[in-house]
């Protein structure tokens, strides 16, 4: 998956140490002679210095939902939502590490992984048991880090809104990736069906599921629109993905969303 997506260094849109051209500026006393661009200077009556764009690794923090609802799939041959979320997370981490970025997992130690050789260690850390809680207001996040959240985000909207608001005190930009099973979008069942929750919810029996399919679609669309609205208000991005879709599509969209404009 990672090999299908182009990657590169994130420019910082300012002068500094790097390989990409940024701008010409007039020569100032104290500038080294080796920094003078003689070709540009020959076009005018004064000396110009060639500046490069400052390129530096950013820290991208990755989190996936570990609640029981993520361990569900509607049919044989489909991945669980958790498996697909972790696949996307690991593929994104591979891209980031190859691009020279620092990658950190939440929950997990505050240290970040760096370099291509760190991918196996990151995968091992991903396999360790962890609490399913939201990473609300984690004060160990580096300033100006990027945070990517993978989950179904089907919990009550106030919980999601509170979690996003908890990052408002820190300049952390983020991206939400909603991973759903296709049956959660289409409600393809007919007749009398008993729905049982995976997280302690009381069972719900619907005599004729087909009669509520339209209302269900409206409620899901409203829930998703609210999630997207919360993301925009926080300055975040919001993507959706279904487990019956090629994972490369979601990875490419996510990579483009994280790339500088």
Rosetta blueprint (number, residue, H / E / L):
1 X L
2 X H
3 X H
4 X H
5 X L
6 X L
7 X L
8 X L
9 X L
10 X L
11 X E
12 X E
13 X E
14 X E
15 X E
16 X L
17 X L
18 X L
19 X L
20 X L
21 X E
22 X E
23 X E
24 X E
25 X E
26 X E
27 X L
28 X L
29 X L
30 X L
31 X L
32 X L
33 X H
34 X H
35 X H
36 X E
37 X L
38 X H
39 X H
40 X H
41 X H
42 X H
43 X L
44 X L
45 X L
46 X L
47 X L
48 X E
49 X E
50 X E
51 X E
52 X E
53 X E
54 X E
55 X E
56 X L
57 X L
58 X L
59 X E
60 X E
61 X E
62 X E
63 X E
64 X E
65 X L
66 X L
67 X L
68 X H
69 X H
70 X H
71 X H
72 X L
73 X L
74 X L
75 X L
76 X L
77 X L
78 X L
79 X L
80 X L
81 X H
82 X H
83 X H
84 X H
85 X H
86 X H
87 X H
88 X H
89 X H
90 X H
91 X H
92 X H
93 X H
94 X H
95 X H
96 X H
97 X H
98 X H
99 X L
100 X L
101 X L
102 X E
103 X E
104 X E
105 X E
106 X E
107 X L
108 X L
109 X L
110 X L
111 X L
112 X L
113 X E
114 X E
115 X L
116 X H
117 X H
118 X H
119 X H
120 X H
121 X H
122 X H
123 X H
124 X H
125 X H
126 X H
127 X H
128 X L
129 X L
130 X L
131 X L
132 X L
133 X L
134 X L
135 X L
136 X L
137 X L
138 X L
139 X L
140 X L
141 X L
142 X L
143 X L
144 X L
145 X L
146 X E
147 X E
148 X E
149 X E
150 X E
151 X E
152 X L
153 X L
154 X L
155 X L
156 X L
157 X H
158 X H
159 X H
160 X H
161 X H
162 X H
163 X H
164 X H
165 X H
166 X L
167 X L
168 X L
169 X L
170 X L
171 X L
172 X L
173 X E
174 X E
175 X E
176 X E
177 X E
178 X E
179 X E
180 X E
181 X L
182 X H
183 X H
184 X H
185 X H
186 X H
187 X L
188 X L
189 X L
190 X L
191 X L
192 X L
193 X E
194 X E
195 X E
196 X L
197 X L
198 X L
199 X L
200 X L
201 X L
202 X L
203 X L
204 X E
205 X E
206 X E
207 X L
208 X L
209 X H
210 X H
211 X H
212 X L
213 X H
214 X H
215 X H
216 X H
217 X H
218 X H
219 X H
220 X H
221 X H
222 X H
223 X H
224 X H
225 X H
226 X H
227 X H
228 X H
229 X H
230 X H
231 X H
232 X H
233 X H
234 X L
235 X L
236 X L
237 X E
238 X E
239 X E
240 X E
241 X E
242 X E
243 X L
244 X L
245 X L
246 X L
247 X H
248 X H
249 X H
250 X H
251 X H
252 X H
253 X H
254 X H
255 X H
256 X H
257 X H
258 X H
259 X L
260 X L
261 X L
